[in-house]
Amino acid sequence: MQRTRTFGLLVLIALLVTIYTLTNSSRFHIIDEVSLFAVTESQALRGAIDTNAIAWTQWVNSPGEVLGAFGPNGDVYSKKGPAPAFLAVPWYLLFHIFTELNIGLGQLQTTLLWNGIVTAATAALLWLTARQLGYSDRTGMALGLLLGLATIAWPYANQFFGEPLSALSLLTLFYGMMAWRRNGGWWWMALAGVGAGVALATVTAHAVLILIFAGWGAFEGWRHFRCASSPTAPGNGVFQALAAMAAFATPVLLAAALLMLYNFVRFGNPFDTGYHFDAGEGFTNPLLAGLWGLLFSPYRGVFWHTPLLIASLIAFVPFAQRHRSEATLIALLSVALVTLYSLWWMWWGGFAWGPRFLTPLTPFWVLPLAVVIEPLTAQGISLGKKKRAQAVRNPDTRPGIPSSPKEHSERGEQFPSMHPLRTALVWFTGVMALLSFIVQLAAVSVNFVNYEIQLRSLYPTDWSDPLRYGPPAQSLTDFSNSPVFGQFKLMAQGFVVNSDLGWLWAEGEPPQTVVLWLVVLIGAAAVMTLASFLALWWRMTVAPQKNTESIAAPTFALVVLVPALVIATWAGEVGRQPHYGRKDIGYRAIIRDICRTVSPTDVFVNVAPNSYQIPMNWMPGECKIDIPTYGYALDSLRHPETERVLNRLIQQYDRIWFVTSGVQPNDPDNTLERWLADHAFKAIDTWYEDYRLVQYATAVRLSGVEERPINQALLGRRAEQITILAVRSPSVAIAGKPIPIEIRYRLETPTDQNLRWFVQLLSGQNIPLALLDTGPDDNYTVFSALPAREELIERAGVLVPANMPEGDYLLIAGLYNPDDEGARLVTVDGPDFVSLGAVRVVKQP
């Protein structure tokens, strides 16, 4: 029996994981996901917890909409609970093993499959929860499929939110308490405590639900302690009760302590979560408006987005008759969470699908359907009507499920005897399940964000006060604008151009359809294979004891290998999506070149907020050394936190890789590049289509280097006179790294000539092996605008080729006039350059 159940659980998980993989878009939908992923990436690659890779998210429409907060040192940290990000790290690292092989697997894309695993596990746990209530394995399988394919759990299985983990952790808490009540054993309460701890570390507000669970568990423990009649009863003895309480409380308290430590490390305050309550975030929304929005509105109403829950609401009545205690708990949880998020200022969850914040309740809302499904799936279909009805009436009379006579009398036989109503409810549930499946299939097939954007044109935001913005399609008269119908509108507008399937997209002008047929064919074969295993398991459950031996070990292995094959195929193919760039072109070519010479003393800074996904997807695999990433916006230097970080970077790292997107050099709006010109030493500036890669040396390699006097004048044919006063440059340079050079000079007389600097590294035969050509102040000014008779500083960098042989070389600098046929200025002694000293080149350690 147990072997048959295990096989069924594996089939359920494998089937759901396969379907989730095939319907995964392989991309983010809203920035909340990116914030969580950035924590996962930081933790997996560097053991850090910052989200500096998307620091630009701090400057959006209003303080209440930012995704994180600044720490004391200017670093950015996500305001999201850490558990979803941390628990995804092993999955991230598993695929990091393969992405490092540089075989075209995208690190971001593969990580986005994680919540599919979480949701499939939740469906399996729902099955086991139904078993705790005395329902058959077939009913458990049906509930798992309904949860996985006919509720909003499906769309969120394909997104990197924390809600799927909330659902799993809360259901784990429920299951652990039920198992303890049934079987005794403090370890079940420890499991419940782990679930509670994870739920708390996912969303701090779940503390309200944990308190409800704790109260319910205490009441159930007291009730069983009072009614205990055998030495094995779970409540027998004060010691057992105390052990259970301690087992539950320990993980919860540990999670709370770790959460406070996490907050302290980030913000210096154990109670600071990163939310901006003083800027508008908080539980300030009118209760009735939130209730209407979450439950009934066309925009986010749960019954619009999961019609199956209408059947659950009806089934809750007979479910409560049979399972009064559990039904009471579910009702309390529902009231608490719905009320909590009805009061939340952004109760609609931003650009999301349906009532995102209610996703954790979906397993609990599907569970009451067990009373409808059980008569249809009862083991032993050939049983007579009387035996089958008895099995449905009194599931707790099965072996191993304790119940009191009072409970049996409370459950009674009212619902099974109402045959016409039961039949009607069965048919209604089937129709709602089919309708819900269609709604979820539409949700994962085309990108719901596209319709959210269209809604904003129908219901404009008041940008003078974005926090006052009310979500659209709230009235029943707006039902035709509901996102549920919006998905089908998107299909009519163009299925392929709005596709949210990782294996289907349109590219080019005019748009051409791209289909990854290998994914489609292998995926279809996998679904059919697993469906046949499901049918096999279904037949076996008629007499599970007789069929146990027919499930051989290779069959179990095949069930596991099928989704693994689908994941491998999908991951190997979806990297071709243009959303992540083309190999060896543009940003991906930049990543390739960075990774060829990257070192542990490098840092990556970018101003490409619309292309953040490209380095997230490809750098972890291509770079053998993982370096910190800082992603900013053009105007980020208007905020003091950015300068605080940059000042730290130029003291910690000797090279900055700097990337911009669609920005010309010296653009006045690019505040970061201007700051770097004043504090770092530019070595190269190269275009890769619409992207630029700039290398800067920092003053780290000038630490302890004395300034060397030069005091040589350079004279031009048009009366230009510049005196090179002194220079600071290292005597040792590393091949493949830029040399920082600081030249102190003075313009002796005003000039109208726009001179330019050249800095070169010469071989023994005076052949330039590395060079830099730049205007003064890194081209931010011209010589004709410089003040005369004042000491000035020019910062320059010279990139030493990675293949340069070790040895001694000569570093020189000078000036030339591009308007005078490129004539160089000369010294009094005749040479047209100034020697800055010898440099010894060594290989990178």
Secondary structure, 3 states (H helix, E strand, C coil): CHHHHHHHHHHHHHHHHHHHHHCCCCCCCCHHHHHHHHHHHHHHHHCCCCCHHHHHHHCCCCHHHCCEEECCCCCEEECCCCHHHHHCHHHHHHHHHHHCCCCCCCHHHHHCCHHHHHHHHHHHHHHHHHHHCCCCHHHHHHHHHHHHHHCCHHHHHCCCCCHHHHHHHHHHHHHHHHHHHHHCCHHHHHHHHHHHHHHHHHCHHHHHHHHHHHHHHHHHHHHHHHHCCCCCCCCCCHHHHHHHHHHHHHHHHHHHHHHHHHHHHHHCCCCCCCCCHHHCCCCCCCHHHHHHHHHCCCCCCHHHHCCHHHHHHHHHHHHHHHCHHHHHHHHHHHHHHHHHHHHCCCCCCCCCCCCHHHHHHHHHHHHHHHHHHHHHHCCCCCCCHHHHHHHHHCHHHCCCCCCCHHHHHHHCCHHHHCHHHHHHHHHHHHHHHHHHHHHHHHHHHECHHHHHHHHHHHCCCCCCCHHHCCCCCCCHHHHHHCHHHHHHHHHHHHCCCCECCCCEEEECCCCEEEECHHHHHHHHHHHHHHHHHHHHHHHHCCCHHHHHHHCCHHHHHHHHHHHHHHHHHHHHHHCCCHHHCCCCCHHHHHHHHHHHHCCCCEEEEEECHHHCHHHHHHHHHHCCCCCCEEECCCCHHHCHHHHHHHHHHHHHCCEEEEEEECCCCCCCCCHHHHHHHHHCEEEEEEEECCEEEEEEECHHHHCCCCCEEEEEEEECCCCCEEEEEEEECCCEEECCCEEEEEEEEEECCCCCCCCEEEEEEECCCCCEEEEEEECHHHHCCCHHHCCCCCEEEEEEEEECCCCCCCEEEEEEEEEEECCCCCEECECCCCCCCEEEEEEEEECCC
